[in-house]
Amino acid sequence: MTTGRSERLLEILRTQGLTELPEPVQLASGNISRYFIDGKAALGAGDDLRLAAEAVDERVTGAGVEFDAVGGLTLGADALCAAIAVVSGASWFIVRKEAKGRGTNRLVEGTRIGEGHRVLLIDDVVTTGGSILQAYESVQATGAQVVAAVTLADRGDDARRSFDEQGVPYFPMATYEEMGIPAIGAETADLAVG
């Protein structure tokens, strides 16, 4: 069920985050696409970021999921997890791509999550799920429990399958179908044939 906030978020993602390029480009996942979704650009305005945070909180809590910490892999999760923390009252954290190598040498910054924390895992755009699954592994290693995962836009079906296997509820706020673009694997096959 989509709400007014979710519908407005989808429109923001389509109009401010989705670009159809004249030539295919390589995505962070290694896949090739003519469609680029930039979640950070889509939510660059404070009001749009707040709307996204409220829509995510509404979707997750409406499904009966309770969380007390929210975060994900930098840079895709940074702004969104902080905004969700503000609207939900949860604590926030960021997972580095690799430990800093000095100071405390932590991989997870912000709230020190661990056993007893119920984590909402966040990413802005998921293609194959590599980044959000990397964050999942890092969070699991702390002893915290990932109670749900959310992405603004999901370009395929791999992340859903991975989270289903882990028994973690997964909430893409917009799917490739809703964005009006082909699934990442289908587009790659079309580009190879074309």
PyMOL commands that set and color helices and strands:
alter all, ss='L'
color gray80, all
select helices_A, chain A and resi 4-17+39-42+46-62+78-88+130-142+158-166+176-179+184-193
alter helices_A, ss='H'
color red, helices_A
select strands_A, chain A and resi 18-26+32-37+69-73+91-95+108-110+118-126+145-154+170-175
alter strands_A, ss='S'
color yellow, strands_A
deselect
rebuild
show_as cartoon
